[in-house]
Amino acid sequence: MIDTILLDIDGTMLDSKSCLLSCLKLALKKTLDIEVPISTLESTMGMHEKEVAALFTKQPIKQQELQDSWTYYVKNNPNLPNLYHDVQDTLLFLKSKNIKLGIVTSKTKEHMKNDFYKLNINHLFDIIVTSDDITHPKPDGEPITYALNQLNSQKENSIYVGDTYSDYLSACHAGVTFYLASWDLSADSSLDKIKNRLVRFADLKTLI
């Protein structure tokens, strides 16, 4: 029986993909003077910002400049990303059923302040694990394992929900069943082999 549900944020609960990618595009132009199509940048979803920066430059100083610029554009974006349909209602339903809820994200605490924390739903989660809380971020299994340990949850009674191949690998490495959030997927053929899929966020209600 499932008693613990861990969730990714971007592309899973928060409709933030267009914001993140457009801001990354701006940061790449400003920092490295390169134009990269949004369609190309989609493959970076779910990656830690340091990994993303390393894809475009090998210079540590430029990598940090790119990360800082990306953070600046996201922080100053006038349009706050919204939750996907039924997210808040579903979370409230799951809490009413005493399901332990957690977040496992590649975001830093600073990035969380820029968007997710502004939505004022932190109180619905029993734990929030950012990349600042662990040594090895996704696709390593450490963030999920850390969350489960803090919640005193067993992996056989837990699931992780995300929208990227990195999320899938993290769940596999942690030995946790993975469910793909399929409502806003990037074009990634590696996701085709994933069998467990949620068509809408509210489908989580059927798993408990």
C-alpha positions as CSV (number, residue, x, y, z in Angstrom):
1,M,0.0,0.0,0.0
2,I,1.3,3.4,-0.9
3,D,1.7,5.7,2.0
4,T,4.4,8.1,0.7
5,I,4.3,10.2,-2.5
6,L,7.4,12.2,-3.5
7,L,7.1,14.8,-6.3
8,D,9.2,16.7,-8.7
9,I,8.3,20.4,-9.2
10,D,8.9,21.8,-12.7
11,G,6.8,20.1,-15.3
12,T,5.1,17.9,-12.7
13,M,3.4,20.3,-10.3
14,L,4.5,23.7,-11.6
15,D,3.9,24.9,-15.2
16,S,7.3,26.5,-15.3
17,K,8.9,25.0,-18.3
18,S,8.4,27.9,-20.7
19,C,9.6,30.4,-18.1
20,L,12.8,28.4,-17.2
21,L,13.8,27.7,-20.8
22,S,13.1,31.3,-22.0
23,C,15.2,32.6,-19.1
24,L,18.0,30.1,-19.9
25,K,17.9,31.3,-23.5
26,L,18.3,34.9,-22.4
27,A,21.2,34.0,-20.0
28,L,23.0,32.1,-22.8
29,K,22.8,35.1,-25.1
30,K,24.0,37.5,-22.4
31,T,26.8,35.4,-21.0
32,L,28.1,33.4,-23.9
33,D,26.6,35.3,-26.8
34,I,25.0,32.2,-28.3
35,E,21.5,31.6,-29.6
36,V,20.0,28.3,-28.7
37,P,16.5,27.2,-29.7
38,I,14.0,26.5,-27.0
39,S,13.5,23.0,-28.5
40,T,17.2,22.2,-28.0
41,L,17.1,23.5,-24.4
42,E,14.2,21.2,-23.5
43,S,16.6,18.4,-22.8
44,T,18.0,20.3,-19.8
45,M,14.8,20.1,-17.9
46,G,15.3,18.2,-14.6
47,M,19.1,18.8,-14.7
48,H,21.0,20.6,-11.9
49,E,22.0,24.1,-12.9
50,K,25.7,23.2,-12.7
51,E,25.2,20.4,-15.2
52,V,23.3,22.7,-17.5
53,A,26.1,25.3,-17.4
54,A,28.7,22.7,-18.1
55,L,27.0,21.7,-21.3
56,F,27.7,25.1,-22.8
57,T,31.1,26.1,-21.5
58,K,34.1,24.5,-19.9
59,Q,35.2,27.7,-18.2
60,P,34.3,27.6,-14.5
61,I,33.9,31.4,-14.3
62,K,31.6,31.5,-17.3
63,Q,29.6,28.6,-15.9
64,Q,29.0,30.6,-12.7
65,E,28.1,33.7,-14.7
66,L,25.6,31.6,-16.7
67,Q,24.0,30.2,-13.5
68,D,23.8,33.7,-11.9
69,S,22.3,35.2,-15.1
70,W,19.8,32.4,-15.4
71,T,18.7,32.9,-11.7
72,Y,18.5,36.7,-12.3
73,Y,16.1,36.3,-15.2
74,V,13.9,33.8,-13.4
75,K,13.8,35.9,-10.3
76,N,12.8,39.0,-12.2
77,N,10.3,37.4,-14.5
78,P,7.0,39.3,-14.0
79,N,4.9,36.2,-14.7
80,L,4.8,33.7,-11.9
81,P,4.4,30.1,-13.1
82,N,1.1,28.5,-12.1
83,L,0.3,25.1,-10.7
84,Y,-1.1,22.6,-13.1
85,H,-4.8,21.9,-13.0
86,D,-6.0,19.9,-9.9
87,V,-2.6,20.0,-8.2
88,Q,-3.7,21.8,-5.0
89,D,-7.0,20.0,-4.7
90,T,-5.3,16.6,-5.2
91,L,-2.6,17.4,-2.6
92,L,-5.3,18.4,-0.1
93,F,-7.1,15.1,-0.8
94,L,-4.0,13.1,-0.3
95,K,-3.2,14.9,3.0
96,S,-6.8,14.1,4.2
97,K,-5.9,10.4,3.6
98,N,-2.8,10.7,5.7
99,I,-0.5,10.2,2.8
100,K,3.0,11.5,3.5
101,L,4.0,14.1,0.8
102,G,7.4,15.2,-0.2
103,I,9.2,17.2,-2.8
104,V,12.5,16.1,-4.4
105,T,13.8,18.7,-6.7
106,S,17.0,19.8,-8.5
107,K,16.2,23.4,-7.6
108,T,18.4,25.2,-5.1
109,K,16.8,26.9,-2.1
110,E,17.4,30.2,-3.8
111,H,15.5,29.0,-6.9
112,M,12.6,27.8,-4.7
113,K,12.2,31.3,-3.3
114,N,11.9,32.7,-6.9
115,D,8.8,30.7,-7.8
116,F,7.5,27.7,-5.8
117,Y,7.6,29.2,-2.3
118,K,5.5,32.2,-3.6
119,L,2.6,29.8,-4.1
120,N,2.2,29.3,-0.4
121,I,1.6,25.6,-0.4
122,N,4.7,24.5,1.5
123,H,2.6,23.5,4.5
124,L,1.2,20.6,2.4
125,F,4.5,18.8,2.3
126,D,6.2,16.8,5.1
127,I,9.6,17.3,3.6
128,I,11.2,19.4,0.8
129,V,14.6,18.2,-0.5
130,T,16.5,20.6,-2.7
131,S,19.9,20.1,-4.3
132,D,21.4,22.1,-1.4
133,D,20.4,19.3,1.0
134,I,22.3,16.5,-0.5
135,T,25.7,15.7,-2.1
136,H,24.6,14.0,-5.3
137,P,21.5,15.4,-7.0
138,K,19.3,13.6,-9.5
139,P,19.8,11.4,-11.5
140,D,21.5,9.9,-8.4
141,G,19.1,8.2,-6.0
142,E,20.4,10.1,-3.0
143,P,17.7,12.8,-2.9
144,I,14.9,10.3,-2.9
145,T,16.6,8.0,-0.3
146,Y,17.3,11.0,1.9
147,A,13.6,12.0,1.8
148,L,12.4,8.5,2.6
149,N,14.8,8.3,5.5
150,Q,13.6,11.6,6.9
151,L,10.0,10.5,6.6
152,N,10.7,7.0,8.0
153,S,9.1,5.6,4.9
154,Q,9.8,2.3,3.2
155,K,10.7,2.4,-0.5
156,E,8.2,-0.4,-1.3
157,N,5.4,1.8,0.0
158,S,6.5,4.9,-1.8
159,I,6.5,6.3,-5.3
160,Y,8.2,9.2,-7.1
161,V,6.5,11.3,-9.7
162,G,8.4,13.3,-12.3
163,D,8.5,14.3,-15.9
164,T,12.1,13.7,-17.1
165,Y,14.4,10.8,-17.7
166,S,16.6,12.1,-14.9
167,D,13.7,11.7,-12.5
168,Y,13.1,8.2,-13.7
169,L,16.8,7.3,-13.2
170,S,16.8,8.8,-9.7
171,A,13.8,6.6,-8.7
172,C,15.4,3.5,-10.2
173,H,18.7,4.1,-8.3
174,A,16.7,4.6,-5.1
175,G,14.7,1.5,-5.7
176,V,11.4,3.3,-5.8
177,T,8.5,2.9,-8.2
178,F,8.3,5.8,-10.7
179,Y,5.3,7.4,-12.3
180,L,5.7,9.7,-15.3
181,A,3.8,13.0,-15.3
182,S,2.8,13.0,-18.9
183,W,0.7,16.2,-19.2
184,D,3.6,18.4,-20.4
185,L,6.4,16.2,-21.6
186,S,9.4,17.4,-23.6
187,A,10.3,15.6,-26.8
188,D,12.5,12.8,-25.3
189,S,12.5,9.3,-26.8
190,S,14.1,7.9,-23.7
191,L,10.7,8.4,-21.9
192,D,9.0,6.1,-24.3
193,K,9.9,3.0,-22.4
194,I,8.4,4.2,-19.1
195,K,5.2,2.2,-18.5
196,N,3.8,3.8,-15.4
197,R,2.1,7.1,-16.5
198,L,-0.2,9.6,-15.1
199,V,-2.5,11.4,-17.6
200,R,-3.4,14.1,-15.1
201,F,-2.3,15.0,-11.6
202,A,-5.6,14.0,-10.1
203,D,-4.8,10.4,-11.2
204,L,-2.7,10.1,-8.0
205,K,-5.9,9.7,-6.1
206,T,-6.4,6.3,-7.7
207,L,-3.0,5.0,-6.5
208,I,-3.7,5.0,-2.8
